[in-house]
């Protein structure tokens, strides 16, 4: 059981206050801080201090003893790699619109790009590793996102509410086939529009969104999002694609699961994210980074409907966010003011525990104790026995537990 020292990723869309305040540092930071990474990702692994004061990365610790750190079953299934990465996201501005490949698509794409000799760190590389990248995001504050394709009938209602002369033919295209194939046809048409056509259509749509908001229309939130994206990316086809996605507002504790192929875009807010330990991203737009439209269309899933919001299934004091991802499972525990109930966490696999509110005391069977304060996290290898956990004081306290998911033998 060891405290982790975690890396902060300074992407331009990040907040100057959220992560520094969480970690007890001076606010505001000199530059945006977007993500706090907890895990053994080769790009920025967490660090562990040894008894002599020296540090090793969690990646080095796992590679030196994969069975002891991950457990025999997990180490065998994932080739000695920690299969998940835990993050805190602090989005001040929208991220890029993107989707992630399935395990089969990732393995095929990785092999294809390796054979083509594309360097793994090349800006035009789609598959730097051969693994899938499902993810789950759980809100810490009100969290705004676009995720999954909206029901086409509902989308037609939105398009008609902001219809312009240039937009009407695209509304008719979807109306003629209001199903996943129709969404694929419209999405493909929009993201492959010549720039000249896009430069005519986008201002029309943005003006129509302004009018819809002034008239207190039904799709106020969707139109405000389109205007925000249009201002940041004035000539980008991703602004049109955003018209097709579900607009979600998550309250603290609510989560969405994004399996392979789900097209999504995080807009604003703070959240805990758990994902497979992969870098495979296919971008749709709203970014200066590489966009490979043909490969994106191979990956995107055009299934449509409301995006399920997960609130966690109760398991004692823990609320577990269950998904079909074999790489990870996320659970949350909360103690209200005045509560001090102790819980026991088994040692059946690798775990990262993250405190997001208050302070918690973790005690091993041998009596060793670690105090976990807000913003801190701890690594529990599979070889550790069960630990006991309770608030240091009489609440409130919040904990997230990241573990490997379930998978068949």
ABEGO torsion letter per residue (X at the ends): XBBBBBBBBBBAABBAAAAAAAAGBBOBBABBBABBBBEABAABBBBBBBAAGBBBBAAAAAAABAAAAAEAAAAAAAGGBBABBBBBBBBABBBBBBBBBBAAAAAAAAAAAAAAGBBAABAABABABABBBBBBBBBABBBBBBBEBBBAAAAAAAAAAABBAAAAAAAAAAAABBBAAAAAAAAAAAAABBAAAAAAAAAAAAAAAAAAAAAGBAAAAAAAAAAAAAAABAABAAAAAAAABBBBBBBBGBBBBBBBGBBBBBABEBBBBBBBBBABBBBAEGBABBBBAAAAAAABBABBEBBBBBAEBBBEABBBBBBABAABBBBBBBBBBGBABBBBBBAABBBBBBBABEBBBBBBAAGBBBBBBBGBBBBBBAABBBBBBBBABBOBBBBBBBBBBBBBX
